[in-house]
Amino acid sequence: MAALAGLPPLPTPFKSIQHHLRTAQEHDKRDPVVAYYCRLYAMQTGMKIDSKTPECRKFLSKLMDQLEALKKQLGDNEAITQEIVGSAHLENYALKMFLYADNEDRAGRFHKNMIKSFYTASLLIDVITVFGELTEENVKHRKYARWKATYIHNCLKNGETPQAGPVGIEEDNDVEENEDAGATSLPTPPPQPSSSAYDPGSMPPGSYGGAQIPPGAHAPANTPAEVPHSTGVTSNTIQPTPQTIPAIDPALFSTISQGDIRLTPEDFARAQKYCKYAGSALQYEDVSTAVQNLQKALKLLTTGRE
């Protein structure tokens, strides 16, 4: 793996965070918030691995300098100063990258951009752990994305045609680092589809860790790798798909909070989270997601129910 800009050579014990740091570097200009949290994840993970040996201490010290400089650069950005905003920003970004890759996979369009998007999405889900434990949906998406990136990469490398869409995943497969793919390599060929196959499409419509994202949402601007010419794509710019704006419940316009409704601190926290998700979605011009989350917040505040 090429040297990381501004950092000493990566110590061997830190091999597991090298791709997270590479992702941070790729997003320094594209999305500094994503870059910041990737470095923060690497820093926290590195501290747990080895913070005592001179080589590792030197590396972590330089990484800390980068973190402090980036935090100063971002200033009053709410995604840095407020964890709930940062979590929503990172989760929405990771999901859009996942959905882009998943849509390409289901359509049978296999290329470098899609493979790296799958893998990068899995890395960003790792990074979400800086905010706490992952939801079950996040865990499933991470495993599926990392496995899919490996499977498709190995198929193309061996001159084979990957099977599009969800396929079964063997629970006992271990993954190993593969720098050529920018992903992981599985020791055995992927199994054939089975009744236990994981299907991201089987998740509740638009549901992902509380963020309401419509299936088919377009990828974030400037996904990590360019689409090869051999895929038949005439432009490297990924165009957003037409958005369907969800119908708004007319009852919400006339609903007034009743005096006997008592909202708990948890209710206020959830309502705030929905509003933050809506704000994050608007950064990607995702009107449908914003409307759905705002509706959920309004319903919760006026009825005490979700």
C-alpha positions as a Python dict, from the first residue, in 0.01 Angstrom:
ca = {
    (1, 'M'): (0, 0, 0),
    (2, 'A'): (132, 347, -91),
    (3, 'A'): (251, 573, 188),
    (4, 'L'): (-13, 786, 357),
    (5, 'A'): (40, 1159, 308),
    (6, 'G'): (179, 1339, 612),
    (7, 'L'): (223, 1023, 817),
    (8, 'P'): (520, 799, 900),
    (9, 'P'): (529, 447, 752),
    (10, 'L'): (235, 245, 881),
    (11, 'P'): (344, 18, 1168),
    (12, 'T'): (268, -349, 1108),
    (13, 'P'): (27, -373, 1404),
    (14, 'F'): (-189, -103, 1240),
    (15, 'K'): (-248, -293, 917),
    (16, 'S'): (-618, -328, 998),
    (17, 'I'): (-673, 50, 976),
    (18, 'Q'): (-476, 121, 659),
    (19, 'H'): (-782, 129, 432),
    (20, 'H'): (-971, 356, 671),
    (21, 'L'): (-681, 599, 655),
    (22, 'R'): (-671, 571, 278),
    (23, 'T'): (-1043, 649, 268),
    (24, 'A'): (-980, 952, 488),
    (25, 'Q'): (-715, 1077, 247),
    (26, 'E'): (-946, 1027, -52),
    (27, 'H'): (-1214, 1237, 118),
    (28, 'D'): (-999, 1528, 241),
    (29, 'K'): (-1137, 1749, -36),
    (30, 'R'): (-1446, 1550, -131),
    (31, 'D'): (-1603, 1543, 217),
    (32, 'P'): (-1383, 1663, 507),
    (33, 'V'): (-1638, 1544, 764),
    (34, 'V'): (-1604, 1187, 639),
    (35, 'A'): (-1225, 1229, 634),
    (36, 'Y'): (-1226, 1352, 994),
    (37, 'Y'): (-1426, 1061, 1131),
    (38, 'C'): (-1222, 805, 935),
    (39, 'R'): (-909, 941, 1104),
    (40, 'L'): (-1082, 949, 1440),
    (41, 'Y'): (-1178, 582, 1400),
    (42, 'A'): (-821, 496, 1301),
    (43, 'M'): (-686, 688, 1600),
    (44, 'Q'): (-918, 519, 1849),
    (45, 'T'): (-854, 176, 1701),
    (46, 'G'): (-478, 231, 1690),
    (47, 'M'): (-476, 334, 2057),
    (48, 'K'): (-644, 6, 2146),
    (49, 'I'): (-399, -198, 1938),
    (50, 'D'): (-68, -47, 2054),
    (51, 'S'): (-1, 293, 2206),
    (52, 'K'): (326, 208, 2382),
    (53, 'T'): (591, 101, 2133),
    (54, 'P'): (794, 394, 1991),
    (55, 'E'): (696, 326, 1628),
    (56, 'C'): (325, 316, 1706),
    (57, 'R'): (341, 617, 1940),
    (58, 'K'): (512, 822, 1670),
    (59, 'F'): (250, 727, 1413),
    (60, 'L'): (-41, 804, 1647),
    (61, 'S'): (114, 1139, 1739),
    (62, 'K'): (128, 1244, 1373),
    (63, 'L'): (-225, 1117, 1318),
    (64, 'M'): (-343, 1323, 1617),
    (65, 'D'): (-183, 1631, 1459),
    (66, 'Q'): (-384, 1568, 1142),
    (67, 'L'): (-703, 1527, 1344),
    (68, 'E'): (-651, 1852, 1533),
    (69, 'A'): (-571, 2042, 1213),
    (70, 'L'): (-881, 1905, 1040),
    (71, 'K'): (-1102, 1983, 1339),
    (72, 'K'): (-972, 2341, 1341),
    (73, 'Q'): (-1036, 2367, 967),
    (74, 'L'): (-1395, 2250, 1004),
    (75, 'G'): (-1455, 2503, 1282),
    (76, 'D'): (-1821, 2526, 1377),
    (77, 'N'): (-1942, 2252, 1141),
    (78, 'E'): (-2232, 2086, 1327),
    (79, 'A'): (-2131, 1743, 1197),
    (80, 'I'): (-1818, 1779, 1410),
    (81, 'T'): (-1952, 1968, 1711),
    (82, 'Q'): (-2269, 1757, 1748),
    (83, 'E'): (-2240, 1380, 1746),
    (84, 'I'): (-2598, 1323, 1633),
    (85, 'V'): (-2538, 1534, 1321),
    (86, 'G'): (-2206, 1366, 1252),
    (87, 'S'): (-2359, 1022, 1290),
    (88, 'A'): (-2642, 1107, 1052),
    (89, 'H'): (-2401, 1255, 797),
    (90, 'L'): (-2173, 952, 801),
    (91, 'E'): (-2457, 698, 797),
    (92, 'N'): (-2635, 866, 507),
    (93, 'Y'): (-2311, 887, 310),
    (94, 'A'): (-2228, 521, 370),
    (95, 'L'): (-2581, 411, 278),
    (96, 'K'): (-2590, 605, -46),
    (97, 'M'): (-2260, 449, -146),
    (98, 'F'): (-2396, 106, -55),
    (99, 'L'): (-2719, 160, -250),
    (100, 'Y'): (-2531, 279, -558),
    (101, 'A'): (-2316, -36, -557),
    (102, 'D'): (-2615, -260, -481),
    (103, 'N'): (-2817, -112, -768),
    (104, 'E'): (-2525, -160, -1008),
    (105, 'D'): (-2485, -519, -886),
    (106, 'R'): (-2854, -604, -930),
    (107, 'A'): (-2842, -459, -1282),
    (108, 'G'): (-2541, -677, -1366),
    (109, 'R'): (-2307, -382, -1418),
    (110, 'F'): (-1979, -500, -1265),
    (111, 'H'): (-1692, -251, -1263),
    (112, 'K'): (-1420, -103, -1046),
    (113, 'N'): (-1631, 188, -926),
    (114, 'M'): (-1902, -43, -796),
    (115, 'I'): (-1655, -279, -626),
    (116, 'K'): (-1480, 3, -446),
    (117, 'S'): (-1810, 164, -348),
    (118, 'F'): (-1920, -162, -182),
    (119, 'Y'): (-1593, -186, 7),
    (120, 'T'): (-1577, 181, 104),
    (121, 'A'): (-1933, 159, 236),
    (122, 'S'): (-1822, -127, 462),
    (123, 'L'): (-1528, 80, 589),
    (124, 'L'): (-1753, 375, 665),
    (125, 'I'): (-1987, 150, 862),
    (126, 'D'): (-1680, 54, 1068),
    (127, 'V'): (-1627, 424, 1129),
    (128, 'I'): (-1984, 470, 1257),
    (129, 'T'): (-1875, 277, 1567),
    (130, 'V'): (-1709, 595, 1696),
    (131, 'F'): (-2064, 694, 1793),
    (132, 'G'): (-2147, 366, 1967),
    (133, 'E'): (-2259, 15, 1881),
    (134, 'L'): (-2385, -59, 1531),
    (135, 'T'): (-2747, -147, 1468),
    (136, 'E'): (-2824, -495, 1342),
    (137, 'E'): (-2898, -347, 997),
    (138, 'N'): (-2558, -176, 990),
    (139, 'V'): (-2383, -501, 1082),
    (140, 'K'): (-2560, -690, 803),
    (141, 'H'): (-2492, -422, 545),
    (142, 'R'): (-2124, -410, 639),
    (143, 'K'): (-2077, -784, 609),
    (144, 'Y'): (-2269, -805, 283),
    (145, 'A'): (-2088, -508, 125),
    (146, 'R'): (-1741, -635, 214),
    (147, 'W'): (-1823, -984, 96),
    (148, 'K'): (-1976, -861, -229),
    (149, 'A'): (-1670, -648, -306),
    (150, 'T'): (-1448, -952, -261),
    (151, 'Y'): (-1669, -1187, -459),
    (152, 'I'): (-1707, -957, -760),
    (153, 'H'): (-1339, -860, -759),
    (154, 'N'): (-1229, -1225, -754),
    (155, 'C'): (-1475, -1321, -1028),
    (156, 'L'): (-1354, -1047, -1261),
    (157, 'K'): (-992, -1124, -1178),
    (158, 'N'): (-1047, -1490, -1273),
    (159, 'G'): (-1240, -1406, -1590),
    (160, 'E'): (-1571, -1525, -1446),
    (161, 'T'): (-1910, -1357, -1460),
    (162, 'P'): (-2035, -1267, -1110),
    (163, 'Q'): (-2386, -1359, -1009),
    (164, 'A'): (-2593, -1043, -979),
    (165, 'G'): (-2793, -964, -669),
    (166, 'P'): (-2800, -1124, -324),
    (167, 'V'): (-2633, -1460, -272),
    (168, 'G'): (-2567, -1671, 36),
    (169, 'I'): (-2278, -1593, 267),
    (170, 'E'): (-2096, -1860, 462),
    (171, 'E'): (-2091, -1757, 827),
    (172, 'D'): (-1747, -1905, 897),
    (173, 'N'): (-1559, -1732, 616),
    (174, 'D'): (-1262, -1528, 730),
    (175, 'V'): (-1143, -1229, 533),
    (176, 'E'): (-788, -1129, 455),
    (177, 'E'): (-654, -798, 334),
    (178, 'N'): (-614, -760, -42),
    (179, 'E'): (-460, -430, -142),
    (180, 'D'): (-509, -496, -515),
    (181, 'A'): (-884, -494, -475),
    (182, 'G'): (-890, -226, -210),
    (183, 'A'): (-1114, -483, -48),
    (184, 'T'): (-1089, -828, 107),
    (185, 'S'): (-1033, -1178, -20),
    (186, 'L'): (-1229, -1483, 84),
    (187, 'P'): (-1043, -1814, 107),
    (188, 'T'): (-1321, -2010, -64),
    (189, 'P'): (-1548, -1945, -364),
    (190, 'P'): (-1881, -1786, -272),
    (191, 'P'): (-2162, -2033, -217),
    (192, 'Q'): (-2464, -2060, -441),
    (193, 'P'): (-2784, -1881, -347),
    (194, 'S'): (-2971, -2044, -62),
    (195, 'S'): (-3279, -1989, 147),
    (196, 'S'): (-3061, -1808, 400),
    (197, 'A'): (-2921, -1564, 145),
    (198, 'Y'): (-2899, -1209, 275),
    (199, 'D'): (-3099, -969, 62),
    (200, 'P'): (-3058, -596, 135),
    (201, 'G'): (-3385, -545, -50),
    (202, 'S'): (-3567, -751, 211),
    (203, 'M'): (-3512, -478, 471),
    (204, 'P'): (-3822, -269, 548),
    (205, 'P'): (-3868, -17, 261),
    (206, 'G'): (-3657, 290, 317),
    (207, 'S'): (-3528, 169, 652),
    (208, 'Y'): (-3167, 188, 757),
    (209, 'G'): (-3070, 254, 1115),
    (210, 'G'): (-3349, 508, 1153),
    (211, 'A'): (-3261, 702, 839),
    (212, 'Q'): (-3536, 684, 580),
    (213, 'I'): (-3365, 635, 244),
    (214, 'P'): (-3567, 535, -64),
    (215, 'P'): (-3434, 232, -256),
    (216, 'G'): (-3247, 342, -566),
    (217, 'A'): (-3108, 662, -415),
    (218, 'H'): (-2811, 787, -617),
    (219, 'A'): (-2454, 762, -501),
    (220, 'P'): (-2276, 1054, -336),
    (221, 'A'): (-2099, 1288, -573),
    (222, 'N'): (-1752, 1169, -672),
    (223, 'T'): (-1763, 806, -569),
    (224, 'P'): (-1417, 663, -493),
    (225, 'A'): (-1318, 521, -832),
    (226, 'E'): (-1399, 610, -1190),
    (227, 'V'): (-1619, 385, -1402),
    (228, 'P'): (-1403, 197, -1656),
    (229, 'H'): (-1484, 262, -2023),
    (230, 'S'): (-1544, -109, -2073),
    (231, 'T'): (-1866, -88, -1875),
    (232, 'G'): (-2031, 107, -2151),
    (233, 'V'): (-2082, 412, -1935),
    (234, 'T'): (-2023, 720, -2145),
    (235, 'S'): (-1963, 958, -1856),
    (236, 'N'): (-1779, 933, -1528),
    (237, 'T'): (-2045, 1149, -1366),
    (238, 'I'): (-2315, 945, -1195),
    (239, 'Q'): (-2650, 1106, -1258),
    (240, 'P'): (-2909, 1108, -982),
    (241, 'T'): (-3219, 903, -1042),
    (242, 'P'): (-3557, 1081, -1050),
    (243, 'Q'): (-3695, 1118, -701),
    (244, 'T'): (-4045, 1030, -593),
    (245, 'I'): (-4162, 1265, -323),
    (246, 'P'): (-4364, 1077, -59),
    (247, 'A'): (-4724, 1177, -2),
    (248, 'I'): (-4770, 1402, 299),
    (249, 'D'): (-5035, 1301, 549),
    (250, 'P'): (-5286, 1592, 548),
    (251, 'A'): (-5365, 1519, 914),
    (252, 'L'): (-5021, 1642, 1010),
    (253, 'F'): (-5106, 1995, 901),
    (254, 'S'): (-5401, 2019, 1139),
    (255, 'T'): (-5257, 1822, 1429),
    (256, 'I'): (-5204, 2021, 1747),
    (257, 'S'): (-5027, 1867, 2042),
    (258, 'Q'): (-5285, 1774, 2304),
    (259, 'G'): (-5242, 1882, 2662),
    (260, 'D'): (-5245, 1527, 2794),
    (261, 'I'): (-4951, 1418, 2580),
    (262, 'R'): (-4636, 1390, 2784),
    (263, 'L'): (-4317, 1357, 2585),
    (264, 'T'): (-4022, 1187, 2748),
    (265, 'P'): (-3659, 1295, 2707),
    (266, 'E'): (-3619, 996, 2477),
    (267, 'D'): (-3903, 1125, 2257),
    (268, 'F'): (-3734, 1463, 2222),
    (269, 'A'): (-3403, 1292, 2140),
    (270, 'R'): (-3566, 1080, 1870),
    (271, 'A'): (-3743, 1381, 1720),
    (272, 'Q'): (-3416, 1570, 1713),
    (273, 'K'): (-3248, 1276, 1544),
    (274, 'Y'): (-3514, 1265, 1271),
    (275, 'C'): (-3461, 1636, 1208),
    (276, 'K'): (-3086, 1590, 1187),
    (277, 'Y'): (-3130, 1302, 941),
    (278, 'A'): (-3351, 1528, 732),
    (279, 'G'): (-3087, 1800, 731),
    (280, 'S'): (-2818, 1554, 633),
    (281, 'A'): (-3034, 1417, 351),
    (282, 'L'): (-3079, 1768, 210),
    (283, 'Q'): (-2702, 1795, 175),
    (284, 'Y'): (-2741, 1529, -93),
    (285, 'E'): (-3055, 1694, -235),
    (286, 'D'): (-3250, 1389, -122),
    (287, 'V'): (-3592, 1550, -77),
    (288, 'S'): (-3778, 1222, -26),
    (289, 'T'): (-3564, 1122, 271),
    (290, 'A'): (-3588, 1470, 424),
    (291, 'V'): (-3968, 1478, 397),
    (292, 'Q'): (-4009, 1130, 546),
    (293, 'N'): (-3790, 1211, 846),
    (294, 'L'): (-3958, 1545, 909),
    (295, 'Q'): (-4297, 1374, 900),
    (296, 'K'): (-4180, 1121, 1157),
    (297, 'A'): (-4053, 1400, 1384),
    (298, 'L'): (-4377, 1597, 1353),
    (299, 'K'): (-4593, 1292, 1424),
    (300, 'L'): (-4387, 1202, 1730),
    (301, 'L'): (-4404, 1555, 1872),
    (302, 'T'): (-4778, 1596, 1814),
    (303, 'T'): (-4904, 1250, 1907),
    (304, 'G'): (-4634, 1102, 2127),
    (305, 'R'): (-4619, 803, 1891),
    (306, 'E'): (-4408, 704, 1593),
}
